[in-house]
Amino acid sequence: MSPLSFGFALDDVLVVTGAGSGIGRATTLEAARQGLRVVAWDLVGPAAAETAALAEPGRVRAEAGDVADAPAVRAVLEDVASTWAAPRYLANNAGPSSAGDLAFEAGIVAALGSVHTMTEAWAALAGADGAAMVVTASVAGTKVGTESAWYSTAKAGLAGYVRHLAAHRADRFRSNAVAPGMVDTPRLEGWAASAAGQRTLARNPLRRLATPADIAHALLFLLSPAAAYVNGEVLTVDGGWTVTQ
């Protein structure tokens, strides 16, 4: 068990998308240490399986697939509900990189539409008692812009989506988001040592990138009973970087 405790009930079920690496993997493994059962979902099957293999046996179930495929998503969640229990928690972490070469419309669908698809499928099964979902947004959509129009727009849209759900679906579940800054994941491998990376880190009061665990802890807090009265919040986790911009 983890030395941290967010008050989760033993064997409650959490679905984590984008669980094959980085923030999603860290969230999956910490949730398992907290005593949750976790569905580790990733577009890349071997990556999801690798995440599951790092956890206590039987606590993480790997799933491979596109979270934008509504029929497939519903089928998996229904199977999870029949074999474990209806998932009480959802961490919408999957999404394309800001460096992805996507047309504007395609980027919006990939980053925003897929979250809606997964959330609606999960909400149809989740029990109302303590259910919660959280989205990995970004400071690129709430505080600063990026060179990618679709990425900044989609991340801003996720913040708006969370606030909409918080206002209109609170009878069923709480909705929140985490807006990370720069995170030390495979997508940013080598960036911190670059000239641009060094300039950026020099403006960060904590002088470092976030670790995936830094973000995972914030995501799990917002999902947990410890945050039972937190709803509609977009929590910035960036070491204070954006307050210096």
LUMKEDREN-204342 format. One record per atom (N, C-alpha, C): residue in three letters; atom name; x, y, z. Coordinates in steps of 0.05 Angstrom, whole numbers. Atoms other than C-alpha are relative to their C-alpha. Layout:
<recs>
REC residu atome      u      v      w
REC    ALA    CA      X      Y      Z
...
</recs>
This chain:
<recs>
REC residu atome      u      v      w
REC    MET     N     17    -24      0
REC    MET    CA      0      0      0
REC    MET     C     17     25      0
REC    SER     N    -14    -26      2
REC    SER    CA     21     72    -12
REC    SER     C      1     13     28
REC    PRO     N      0    -15    -25
REC    PRO    CA     43    115     47
REC    PRO     C    -20     24     -1
REC    LEU     N     21    -20      3
REC    LEU    CA     -5    167     18
REC    LEU     C    -27    -14      4
REC    SER     N     27     11     -1
REC    SER    CA    -79    157     32
REC    SER     C    -20     22     -7
REC    PHE     N     21    -19      9
REC    PHE    CA   -135    193     -5
REC    PHE     C    -27     -9      8
REC    GLY     N     26      9    -10
REC    GLY    CA   -190    152     28
REC    GLY     C    -16    -17    -19
REC    PHE     N     15     17     18
REC    PHE    CA   -209    107    -30
REC    PHE     C     -9    -26     14
REC    ALA     N      9     26    -10
REC    ALA    CA   -250     45    -13
REC    ALA     C     16    -22    -15
REC    LEU     N    -15     22     11
REC    LEU    CA   -211    -20    -24
REC    LEU     C    -16    -13    -23
REC    ASP     N     10     14     23
REC    ASP    CA   -224    -51    -93
REC    ASP     C    -21     16    -16
REC    ASP     N     16    -16     18
REC    ASP    CA   -265      7   -121
REC    ASP     C     15      1    -27
REC    VAL     N    -11      3     26
REC    VAL    CA   -253     11   -196
REC    VAL     C      5     28    -13
REC    LEU     N     -8    -25     14
REC    LEU    CA   -217     67   -234
REC    LEU     C      8     -7    -29
REC    VAL     N     -9      2     28
REC    VAL    CA   -209     73   -310
REC    VAL     C     19     23     -5
REC    VAL     N    -20    -20      8
REC    VAL    CA   -146    109   -333
REC    VAL     C      6     -3    -30
REC    THR     N     -7      1     28
REC    THR    CA   -137    126   -406
REC    THR     C     28     12     -5
REC    GLY     N    -28     -8      5
REC    GLY    CA    -69    138   -437
REC    GLY     C     18    -11     21
REC    ALA     N    -14     12    -24
REC    ALA    CA    -42     90   -384
REC    ALA     C     26    -13     -7
REC    GLY     N    -23     15      8
REC    GLY    CA     16     63   -425
REC    GLY     C     27     13      7
REC    SER     N    -25    -14     -6
REC    SER    CA     68    115   -403
REC    SER     C     -7     25     15
REC    GLY     N      2    -27    -11
REC    GLY    CA     80    181   -367
REC    GLY     C    -21      3     22
REC    ILE     N     19     -6    -20
REC    ILE    CA     23    210   -327
REC    ILE     C    -20    -22      4
REC    GLY     N     19     22     -2
REC    GLY    CA    -25    154   -342
REC    GLY     C     11    -24     14
REC    ARG     N    -12     23    -14
REC    ARG    CA     23    100   -320
REC    ARG     C      4      7     30
REC    ALA     N     -4     -8    -28
REC    ALA    CA     40    138   -256
REC    ALA     C    -26      0     15
REC    THR     N     27     -1    -13
REC    THR    CA    -34    148   -241
REC    THR     C    -10    -29      6
REC    THR     N      8     28     -3
REC    THR    CA    -48     74   -252
REC    THR     C     14    -13     23
REC    LEU     N    -16     14    -21
REC    LEU    CA      8     50   -207
REC    LEU     C     -6     11     27
REC    GLU     N      7    -11    -26
REC    GLU    CA     -7     98   -151
REC    GLU     C    -28     -8      9
REC    ALA     N     27      8     -7
REC    ALA    CA    -81     82   -154
REC    ALA     C      0    -29     10
REC    ALA     N     -2     28     -8
REC    ALA    CA    -64      8   -149
REC    ALA     C     12     -2     29
REC    ARG     N    -12      0    -27
REC    ARG    CA    -20     22    -88
REC    ARG     C    -20     11     21
REC    GLN     N     21    -11    -18
REC    GLN    CA    -80     60    -58
REC    GLN     C    -22    -21      5
REC    GLY     N     19     21     -4
REC    GLY    CA   -120     -5    -63
REC    GLY     C    -22     -1    -20
REC    LEU     N     20      1     21
REC    LEU    CA   -161     10   -125
REC    LEU     C      6    -22    -20
REC    ARG     N     -3     17     24
REC    ARG    CA   -172    -38   -182
REC    ARG     C     -1     20    -24
REC    VAL     N     -4    -20     21
REC    VAL    CA   -151     -2   -246
REC    VAL     C     -1    -13    -27
REC    VAL     N      0      7     29
REC    VAL    CA   -167    -10   -320
REC    VAL     C     20     18    -13
REC    ALA     N    -21    -16     13
REC    ALA    CA   -103     13   -355
REC    ALA     C     -5     -1    -30
REC    TRP     N      8      0     28
REC    TRP    CA   -126     34   -424
REC    TRP     C     19     16    -16
REC    ASP     N    -19    -15     17
REC    ASP    CA    -79     54   -480
REC    ASP     C     -5     -9    -29
REC    LEU     N      2      6     29
REC    LEU    CA    -80     57   -556
REC    LEU     C     21    -22     -7
REC    VAL     N    -22     20      5
REC    VAL    CA    -15     15   -554
REC    VAL     C     -2    -22     20
REC    GLY     N      4     22    -18
REC    GLY    CA    -30    -53   -525
REC    GLY     C     23     -8     17
REC    PRO     N    -23      8    -16
REC    PRO    CA     40    -73   -504
REC    PRO     C      7     20     22
REC    ALA     N     -5    -20    -20
REC    ALA    CA     48     -7   -467
REC    ALA     C    -19     -3     24
REC    ALA     N     20      4    -22
REC    ALA    CA    -16    -19   -427
REC    ALA     C      7    -25     15
REC    ALA     N     -8     25    -14
REC    ALA    CA      7    -90   -412
REC    ALA     C     25      4     17
REC    GLU     N    -24     -5    -16
REC    GLU    CA     74    -65   -388
REC    GLU     C     -7     15     26
REC    THR     N      9    -14    -24
REC    THR    CA     40    -17   -340
REC    THR     C    -13    -20     19
REC    ALA     N     14     19    -18
REC    ALA    CA     -4    -73   -313
REC    ALA     C     20    -19     14
REC    ALA     N    -21     19    -11
REC    ALA    CA     58   -118   -303
REC    ALA     C     16     13     23
REC    LEU     N    -15    -14    -21
REC    LEU    CA     89    -65   -257
REC    LEU     C    -16      1     26
REC    ALA     N     16     -2    -24
REC    ALA    CA     31    -68   -208
REC    ALA     C     -3    -27     14
REC    GLU     N      6     25    -14
REC    GLU    CA     11   -120   -157
REC    GLU     C    -18    -17    -17
REC    PRO     N     16     18     17
REC    PRO    CA    -17   -181   -194
REC    PRO     C    -30      1      7
REC    GLY     N     29      0     -3
REC    GLY    CA    -92   -178   -205
REC    GLY     C    -12     27      6
REC    ARG     N     11    -26     -7
REC    ARG    CA    -99   -105   -189
REC    ARG     C     -4     18    -24
REC    VAL     N      2    -17     24
REC    VAL    CA    -91    -75   -259
REC    VAL     C     -7    -18    -24
REC    ARG     N      9     14     24
REC    ARG    CA   -127    -98   -322
REC    ARG     C      8     18    -24
REC    ALA     N     -8    -15     24
REC    ALA    CA    -95    -76   -388
REC    ALA     C    -21     -2    -22
REC    GLU     N     19     -1     23
REC    GLU    CA   -140    -55   -446
REC    GLU     C     13     16    -22
REC    ALA     N    -10    -14     24
REC    ALA    CA   -118    -35   -516
REC    ALA     C    -23      9    -17
REC    GLY     N     21     -9     18
REC    GLY    CA   -161      8   -561
REC    GLY     C     -2     30     -1
REC    ASP     N      5    -28      5
REC    ASP    CA   -183     75   -586
REC    ASP     C    -23     10     17
REC    VAL     N     21     -9    -18
REC    VAL    CA   -222    113   -533
REC    VAL     C    -21     17    -14
REC    ALA     N     21    -14     16
REC    ALA    CA   -259    149   -589
REC    ALA     C    -19    -19    -13
REC    ASP     N     17     21     12
REC    ASP    CA   -290     83   -612
REC    ASP     C    -23     -7     20
REC    ALA     N     22      2    -20
REC    ALA    CA   -357     87   -574
REC    ALA     C     -9    -28      4
REC    PRO     N      9     27     -6
REC    PRO    CA   -382     16   -585
REC    PRO     C     21    -17     14
REC    ALA     N    -21     15    -13
REC    ALA    CA   -315    -14   -565
REC    ALA     C      3      9     29
REC    VAL     N     -2    -10    -28
REC    VAL    CA   -311     31   -503
REC    VAL     C    -23    -11     17
REC    ARG     N     23     10    -15
REC    ARG    CA   -381     11   -481
REC    ARG     C      3    -30      6
REC    ALA     N     -3     29     -4
REC    ALA    CA   -365    -63   -491
REC    ALA     C     20     -6     22
REC    VAL     N    -21      5    -21
REC    VAL    CA   -302    -60   -448
REC    VAL     C    -11      8     27
REC    LEU     N     10     -9    -26
REC    LEU    CA   -335    -20   -392
REC    LEU     C    -22    -18     10
REC    GLU     N     20     20     -9
REC    GLU    CA   -394    -68   -390
REC    GLU     C     13    -25     10
REC    ASP     N    -14     24     -9
REC    ASP    CA   -346   -126   -384
REC    ASP     C     14      5     27
REC    VAL     N    -12     -7    -26
REC    VAL    CA   -308    -91   -328
REC    VAL     C    -21      0     22
REC    ALA     N     21     -1    -20
REC    ALA    CA   -374    -79   -292
REC    ALA     C     -9    -28      8
REC    SER     N     10     27     -6
REC    SER    CA   -393   -153   -297
REC    SER     C     21    -17     13
REC    THR     N    -21     17    -12
REC    THR    CA   -325   -181   -276
REC    THR     C     11     12     25
REC    TRP     N     -9    -14    -25
REC    TRP    CA   -303   -129   -224
REC    TRP     C    -24     14     13
REC    ALA     N     22    -16     -9
REC    ALA    CA   -354    -75   -211
REC    ALA     C     -2     24    -19
REC    ALA     N      2    -24     16
REC    ALA    CA   -381    -13   -245
REC    ALA     C     22     20      8
REC    PRO     N    -21    -19     -8
REC    PRO    CA   -323     37   -248
REC    PRO     C    -11     25     13
REC    ARG     N      8    -24    -15
REC    ARG    CA   -333     91   -196
REC    ARG     C     15     25     -9
REC    TYR     N    -18    -22      6
REC    TYR    CA   -276    134   -222
REC    TYR     C     10     -1    -29
REC    LEU     N    -11     -2     27
REC    LEU    CA   -250    158   -290
REC    LEU     C     21     21     -1
REC    ALA     N    -21    -20      5
REC    ALA    CA   -184    192   -306
REC    ALA     C      4      2    -30
REC    ASN     N     -3     -4     29
REC    ASN    CA   -188    219   -377
REC    ASN     C     27     13     -6
REC    ASN     N    -28    -10      4
REC    ASN    CA   -114    225   -392
REC    ASN     C      9     -3    -29
REC    ALA     N    -10      5     27
REC    ALA    CA   -108    201   -464
REC    ALA     C     -4     25    -17
REC    GLY     N      2    -23     18
REC    GLY    CA    -95    253   -518
REC    GLY     C     25      2    -16
REC    PRO     N    -23     -3     17
REC    PRO    CA    -49    270   -575
REC    PRO     C     20     21     10
REC    SER     N    -20    -19     -8
REC    SER    CA     16    307   -565
REC    SER     C     -4     26    -15
REC    SER     N      2    -26     13
REC    SER    CA     19    381   -580
REC    SER     C     17      2    -25
REC    ALA     N    -17      1     23
REC    ALA    CA     73    364   -630
REC    ALA     C    -11    -16    -23
REC    GLY     N     12     17     20
REC    GLY    CA     26    319   -669
REC    GLY     C     -8     17    -25
REC    ASP     N      6    -14     25
REC    ASP    CA     17    338   -742
REC    ASP     C    -29     -6     -8
REC    LEU     N     29      5      5
REC    LEU    CA    -59    342   -742
REC    LEU     C    -13     26    -11
REC    ALA     N     16    -22      8
REC    ALA    CA   -107    386   -779
REC    ALA     C    -17     10     23
REC    PHE     N     14    -11    -23
REC    PHE    CA   -147    432   -734
REC    PHE     C    -24    -17      8
REC    GLU     N     24     15     -6
REC    GLU    CA   -213    393   -738
REC    GLU     C      7    -27     12
REC    ALA     N     -8     27     -9
REC    ALA    CA   -178    326   -729
REC    ALA     C     11      1     28
REC    GLY     N    -11     -3    -26
REC    GLY    CA   -140    351   -669
REC    GLY     C    -21      5     21
REC    ILE     N     22     -5    -19
REC    ILE    CA   -203    376   -635
REC    ILE     C    -15    -26      6
REC    VAL     N     14     26     -5
REC    VAL    CA   -238    309   -645
REC    VAL     C     17    -19     16
REC    ALA     N    -18     18    -14
REC    ALA    CA   -177    270   -621
REC    ALA     C      3      7     29
REC    ALA     N     -6     -8    -27
REC    ALA    CA   -165    311   -559
REC    ALA     C    -25      6     17
REC    LEU     N     24     -8    -14
REC    LEU    CA   -236    333   -540
REC    LEU     C    -23    -20     -4
REC    GLY     N     22     18      5
REC    GLY    CA   -285    287   -574
REC    GLY     C      3    -27     13
REC    SER     N     -4     26    -12
REC    SER    CA   -253    224   -547
REC    SER     C     -6      1     30
REC    VAL     N      7     -3    -29
REC    VAL    CA   -260    250   -475
REC    VAL     C    -30     -1      4
REC    HIS     N     29      1     -1
REC    HIS    CA   -334    261   -487
REC    HIS     C    -10    -28     -3
REC    THR     N      9     27      5
REC    THR    CA   -342    191   -515
REC    THR     C      5    -18     24
REC    MET     N     -6     16    -23
REC    MET    CA   -307    158   -456
REC    MET     C    -17      8     24
REC    THR     N     15     -9    -23
REC    THR    CA   -342    201   -405
REC    THR     C    -29     -9     -1
REC    GLU     N     28      8      2
REC    GLU    CA   -412    186   -431
REC    GLU     C     -3    -30      4
REC    ALA     N      1     29     -4
REC    ALA    CA   -398    111   -434
REC    ALA     C      3     -7     29
REC    TRP     N     -5      5    -29
REC    TRP    CA   -370    112   -363
REC    TRP     C    -24      9     17
REC    ALA     N     22    -12    -16
REC    ALA    CA   -427    156   -336
REC    ALA     C    -25    -18      0
REC    ALA     N     23     18      2
REC    ALA    CA   -479    106   -360
REC    ALA     C      1    -23     19
REC    LEU     N     -4     23    -19
REC    LEU    CA   -450     54   -312
REC    LEU     C      7      9     28
REC    ALA     N    -11     -9    -26
REC    ALA    CA   -419     94   -255
REC    ALA     C    -23      4     20
REC    GLY     N     20     -5    -21
REC    GLY    CA   -458     94   -190
REC    GLY     C      2     29      9
REC    ALA     N     -1    -28     -8
REC    ALA    CA   -477    163   -165
REC    ALA     C     14      4     27
REC    ASP     N    -11     -3    -27
REC    ASP    CA   -450    150    -95
REC    ASP     C     30      4     -1
REC    GLY     N    -28     -6     -1
REC    GLY    CA   -382    184    -95
REC    GLY     C     14     -2    -27
REC    ALA     N    -12      2     26
REC    ALA    CA   -370    177   -170
REC    ALA     C     14     26     -8
REC    ALA     N    -15    -24      8
REC    ALA    CA   -319    225   -200
REC    ALA     C     16     -5    -25
REC    MET     N    -18      2     23
REC    MET    CA   -282    239   -264
REC    MET     C     19     24      0
REC    VAL     N    -20    -21      1
REC    VAL    CA   -220    280   -277
REC    VAL     C     12     -1    -28
REC    VAL     N    -12     -2     27
REC    VAL    CA   -188    305   -342
REC    VAL     C     28     12      3
REC    THR     N    -26    -13      3
REC    THR    CA   -116    320   -358
REC    THR     C     -2     21    -21
REC    ALA     N      1    -23     18
REC    ALA    CA   -120    389   -388
REC    ALA     C     29     10     -3
REC    SER     N    -27    -11      3
REC    SER    CA    -60    436   -395
REC    SER     C      0     30      4
REC    VAL     N     -3    -29     -2
REC    VAL    CA    -35    505   -379
REC    VAL     C     -1     13    -28
REC    ALA     N      2    -10     28
REC    ALA    CA    -34    511   -456
REC    ALA     C    -28      8     -7
REC    GLY     N     27     -7      5
REC    GLY    CA   -109    517   -453
REC    GLY     C    -12     19     20
REC    THR     N     11    -17    -21
REC    THR    CA   -117    558   -390
REC    THR     C     17     24      7
REC    LYS     N    -18    -22     -8
REC    LYS    CA    -56    603   -380
REC    LYS     C     17     11    -22
REC    VAL     N    -18     -8     21
REC    VAL    CA    -10    605   -440
REC    VAL     C     -7    -13    -26
REC    GLY     N      5     12     26
REC    GLY    CA    -13    591   -514
REC    GLY     C     23    -17    -10
REC    THR     N    -21     16     13
REC    THR    CA     26    543   -557
REC    THR     C      0      6    -30
REC    GLU     N     -1     -3     29
REC    GLU    CA     46    540   -630
REC    GLU     C    -21    -16    -13
REC    SER     N     20     17     12
REC    SER    CA     -8    489   -641
REC    SER     C    -28     11      6
REC    ALA     N     27    -12     -4
REC    ALA    CA    -77    521   -652
REC    ALA     C    -19    -21     11
REC    TRP     N     20     20     -9
REC    TRP    CA   -116    456   -644
REC    TRP     C      6     -8     29
REC    TYR     N     -6     10    -27
REC    TYR    CA    -79    436   -580
REC    TYR     C     -9     20     21
REC    SER     N      8    -21    -19
REC    SER    CA    -90    502   -543
REC    SER     C    -31      1      1
REC    THR     N     30     -2      2
REC    THR    CA   -163    504   -567
REC    THR     C    -13    -24     14
REC    ALA     N     12     24    -12
REC    ALA    CA   -177    432   -547
REC    ALA     C      4     -1     30
REC    LYS     N     -5      0    -29
REC    LYS    CA   -145    439   -478
REC    LYS     C    -18     21     14
REC    ALA     N     19    -20    -11
REC    ALA    CA   -186    502   -466
REC    ALA     C    -28    -12      0
REC    GLY     N     26     13      1
REC    GLY    CA   -247    463   -488
REC    GLY     C     -4    -21     22
REC    LEU     N      3     19    -22
REC    LEU    CA   -233    409   -437
REC    LEU     C     -7     13     26
REC    ALA     N      6    -15    -24
REC    ALA    CA   -234    460   -382
REC    ALA     C    -30      8      0
REC    GLY     N     28     -8      2
REC    GLY    CA   -301    485   -407
REC    GLY     C    -19    -24      3
REC    TYR     N     16     24     -2
REC    TYR    CA   -328    414   -413
REC    TYR     C     -2     -9     29
REC    VAL     N      1      7    -29
REC    VAL    CA   -309    399   -341
REC    VAL     C    -19     18     15
REC    ARG     N     18    -19    -14
REC    ARG    CA   -345    462   -317
REC    ARG     C    -29     -6     -7
REC    HIS     N     28      7      8
REC    HIS    CA   -407    443   -358
REC    HIS     C     -9    -24     16
REC    LEU     N      8     25    -15
REC    LEU    CA   -408    373   -327
REC    LEU     C     -4      6     29
REC    ALA     N      2     -6    -28
REC    ALA    CA   -397    401   -258
REC    ALA     C    -26     14      7
REC    ALA     N     25    -14     -5
REC    ALA    CA   -458    446   -265
REC    ALA     C    -24    -17     -5
REC    HIS     N     25     14      9
REC    HIS    CA   -505    397   -299
REC    HIS     C     -1    -30      5
REC    ARG     N      0     29     -5
REC    ARG    CA   -484    326   -280
REC    ARG     C      8     -6     29
REC    ALA     N     -9      5    -28
REC    ALA    CA   -467    334   -206
REC    ALA     C    -18    -19     15
REC    ASP     N     17     20    -13
REC    ASP    CA   -526    290   -188
REC    ASP     C     10    -28     -5
REC    ARG     N    -11     26      7
REC    ARG    CA   -487    233   -219
REC    ARG     C     30     -2      7
REC    PHE     N    -29      2     -5
REC    PHE    CA   -413    250   -210
REC    PHE     C     12     28      1
REC    ARG     N    -16    -24     -1
REC    ARG    CA   -362    304   -194
REC    ARG     C     18      1    -25
REC    SER     N    -18     -4     23
REC    SER    CA   -319    333   -251
REC    SER     C     20     21      6
REC    ASN     N    -22    -19     -5
REC    ASN    CA   -251    367   -245
REC    ASN     C     21     -5    -21
REC    ALA     N    -22      3     18
REC    ALA    CA   -188    376   -285
REC    ALA     C     26      8     13
REC    VAL     N    -27     -9     -8
REC    VAL    CA   -113    382   -274
REC    VAL     C     12     13    -25
REC    ALA     N    -13    -13     22
REC    ALA    CA    -75    431   -318
REC    ALA     C     30      0      6
REC    PRO     N    -28      1     -5
REC    PRO    CA     -2    410   -317
REC    PRO     C     15     20    -17
REC    GLY     N    -19    -15     17
REC    GLY    CA     56    452   -341
REC    GLY     C     18    -21    -14
REC    MET     N    -19     18     13
REC    MET    CA    119    418   -368
REC    MET     C      4    -25     17
REC    VAL     N     -2     24    -15
REC    VAL    CA    122    345   -347
REC    VAL     C     22    -18    -12
REC    ASP     N    -22     17      9
REC    ASP    CA    182    298   -352
REC    ASP     C    -11    -27     -8
REC    THR     N     11     24     11
REC    THR    CA    150    245   -396
REC    THR     C     16     -6    -26
REC    PRO     N    -14      6     25
REC    PRO    CA    175    209   -459
REC    PRO     C     -4     20    -22
REC    ARG     N      5    -20     20
REC    ARG    CA    143    264   -501
REC    ARG     C     20     23      2
REC    LEU     N    -19    -22     -4
REC    LEU    CA    193    314   -472
REC    LEU     C     28     -9      5
REC    GLU     N    -26     11     -5
REC    GLU    CA    253    269   -469
REC    GLU     C     22     18    -13
REC    GLY     N    -22    -16     10
REC    GLY    CA    316    311   -476
REC    GLY     C     -5     30      0
REC    TRP     N      7    -28      3
REC    TRP    CA    278    377   -476
REC    TRP     C     12     17     23
REC    ALA     N     -9    -15    -23
REC    ALA    CA    300    399   -406
REC    ALA     C     29      9     -3
REC    ALA     N    -28     -6      3
REC    ALA    CA    373    397   -427
REC    ALA     C      5     19    -24
REC    SER     N     -3    -18     23
REC    SER    CA    361    439   -490
REC    SER     C      1     29      9
REC    ALA     N     -1    -29     -7
REC    ALA    CA    372    514   -493
REC    ALA     C    -28     11      6
REC    ALA     N     27     -9     -6
REC    ALA    CA    297    526   -496
REC    ALA     C    -10    -10     26
REC    GLY     N      8     12    -26
REC    GLY    CA    286    479   -438
REC    GLY     C     13     14     23
REC    GLN     N    -14    -13    -21
REC    GLN    CA    338    513   -396
REC    GLN     C    -11     28      5
REC    ARG     N     12    -27     -3
REC    ARG    CA    308    582   -410
REC    ARG     C    -27     -2     15
REC    THR     N     27      3    -13
REC    THR    CA    239    557   -390
REC    THR     C      3     -7     29
REC    LEU     N     -4      8    -28
REC    LEU    CA    263    523   -326
REC    LEU     C     11     22     17
REC    ALA     N    -11    -23    -15
REC    ALA    CA    300    586   -306
REC    ALA     C    -22     18     10
REC    ARG     N     23    -16     -8
REC    ARG    CA    232    620   -302
REC    ARG     C    -19    -14     19
REC    ASN     N     17     15    -18
REC    ASN    CA    201    565   -260
REC    ASN     C     10      2     28
REC    PRO     N    -10     -3    -28
REC    PRO    CA    206    580   -185
REC    PRO     C     11    -26     12
REC    LEU     N    -11     25    -11
REC    LEU    CA    218    506   -171
REC    LEU     C     23    -11    -16
REC    ARG     N    -24      6     16
REC    ARG    CA    271    501   -226
REC    ARG     C      1    -29     -9
REC    ARG     N      0     28     11
REC    ARG    CA    249    432   -251
REC    ARG     C    -26     -5    -14
REC    LEU     N     24     10     12
REC    LEU    CA    199    395   -293
REC    LEU     C    -16    -14     21
REC    ALA     N     17     18    -16
REC    ALA    CA    140    361   -260
REC    ALA     C      8    -29     -6
REC    THR     N     -2     29      5
REC    THR    CA    147    286   -251
REC    THR     C    -28    -10     -6
REC    PRO     N     26     11      4
REC    PRO    CA     90    242   -275
REC    PRO     C    -15     -5     27
REC    ALA     N     12      4    -26
REC    ALA    CA     78    226   -201
REC    ALA     C    -12     25     11
REC    ASP     N     11    -26    -10
REC    ASP    CA     68    300   -185
REC    ASP     C    -29      4    -11
REC    ILE     N     27     -3     12
REC    ILE    CA      9    301   -234
REC    ILE     C    -19    -22      9
REC    ALA     N     17     22     -9
REC    ALA    CA    -17    233   -214
REC    ALA     C    -12      5     27
REC    HIS     N     10     -6    -27
REC    HIS    CA    -23    254   -142
REC    HIS     C    -23     21     -1
REC    ALA     N     21    -20      2
REC    ALA    CA    -64    315   -162
REC    ALA     C    -25    -12    -12
REC    LEU     N     23     13     12
REC    LEU    CA   -109    273   -207
REC    LEU     C    -15    -17     20
REC    LEU     N     13     18    -19
REC    LEU    CA   -122    222   -153
REC    LEU     C    -13     15     23
REC    PHE     N     13    -17    -21
REC    PHE    CA   -135    275   -100
REC    PHE     C    -28      9    -10
REC    LEU     N     26    -11     10
REC    LEU    CA   -190    306   -144
REC    LEU     C    -21    -22     -3
REC    LEU     N     19     23      2
REC    LEU    CA   -221    237   -155
REC    LEU     C    -10     -9     27
REC    SER     N      3     14    -25
REC    SER    CA   -218    217    -83
REC    SER     C    -21     11     19
REC    PRO     N     18    -10    -21
REC    PRO    CA   -265    223    -23
REC    PRO     C     11     24     14
REC    ALA     N    -13    -23    -13
REC    ALA    CA   -215    273      4
REC    ALA     C     -8     26    -13
REC    ALA     N      9    -23     16
REC    ALA    CA   -241    321    -50
REC    ALA     C    -30      0     -5
REC    ALA     N     28      5      4
REC    ALA    CA   -314    305    -40
REC    ALA     C    -16     26     -6
REC    TYR     N     14    -25      5
REC    TYR    CA   -334    379    -43
REC    TYR     C     14     17    -21
REC    VAL     N    -13    -14     22
REC    VAL    CA   -289    398   -101
REC    VAL     C    -13     -8    -26
REC    ASN     N     15      6     24
REC    ASN    CA   -328    403   -166
REC    ASN     C      3     24    -19
REC    GLY     N     -3    -22     20
REC    GLY    CA   -314    443   -230
REC    GLY     C     26     15      2
REC    GLU     N    -26    -13     -4
REC    GLU    CA   -242    459   -210
REC    GLU     C     19     -8    -22
REC    VAL     N    -23      6     17
REC    VAL    CA   -184    465   -259
REC    VAL     C     25      7     15
REC    LEU     N    -22     -3    -18
REC    LEU    CA   -123    455   -216
REC    LEU     C     26      1    -15
REC    THR     N    -26     -4     14
REC    THR    CA    -58    483   -244
REC    THR     C     22    -13     17
REC    VAL     N    -23     13    -13
REC    VAL    CA      3    440   -227
REC    VAL     C     24      4    -17
REC    ASP     N    -22     -8     18
REC    ASP    CA     63    474   -257
REC    ASP     C     24     12     14
REC    GLY     N    -23    -10    -15
REC    GLY    CA    111    492   -201
REC    GLY     C      1     30      2
REC    GLY     N      1    -30      0
REC    GLY    CA     89    565   -206
REC    GLY     C     10     13    -25
REC    TRP     N    -11    -11     25
REC    TRP    CA    114    572   -277
REC    TRP     C    -18     22    -12
REC    THR     N     17    -19     14
REC    THR    CA     53    608   -304
REC    THR     C     -3     27     15
REC    VAL     N      2    -26    -14
REC    VAL    CA     53    661   -249
REC    VAL     C     24     17     -6
REC    THR     N    -24    -16      8
REC    THR    CA    121    684   -276
REC    THR     C     -2      9    -28
REC    GLN     N      1     -7     28
REC    GLN    CA     97    692   -347
REC    GLN     C    -11     28     -4
</recs>
